[in-house]
């Protein structure tokens, strides 16, 4: 069953960003940086504290940084990361209570993903390549002033070939912006009790997208 788009009721997730090295975040950044020269691939931050936004000058949008999450500006699109107190990322592994959200333009995705012509077809291609099953794809509502169109979402479990063989749960949102396709993938350990709270963070982050120029 696909989880409904919902919050976590009265539960409050205490979030705290952590510094990491050779982490899952690094895996995302290193892979993407190998495609685009570092000097040409970076975003920037605007504002402070709870008002921080990631600004992509290349793709002409801004996106709110989730409160108390870390963010990388090494690419033209953001990577957000969180770990619970006392937890640290290790190579190719997300520790219990941690999560990563990576936003990706279609032009830097896998060859199979670049064949998709709509958010829906990318969603199916993505789940087919990485998921343990093909989920249903559902519409994802966004504000009218987001500049986003055709947004859809799905979720699936992703097998990971790490030492502990831990499954990751993936919630992915796909959309069109300024005639280009984008995706945001949230990853956390399957069964994590903070999962719904992480998903709420993802939904708010995508809905916060705004054009920095008129598309």
Buried (B, 14 or more C-beta within 10 A) or exposed (E): EEEEBEEBEEEEBEBEBBEBEEBBBBBBBEEBBEEBEEEEBBBEEEEEEEEBBBBBEBBBBBBBBBEBBBBBBBBBBBBBBBBBEEBEBBEBBBBBBBBBBBBBBBEBBEEEBEEBEEBBBBBBBBBEEBBEEEBEBBEBEBEEEBBBEBBBBBBBBBEBEEEEEBEBBBBBBBBBBBEEBBBBBBBBBBEBEBBBBBBBBBBEBBBBBBBBEEE
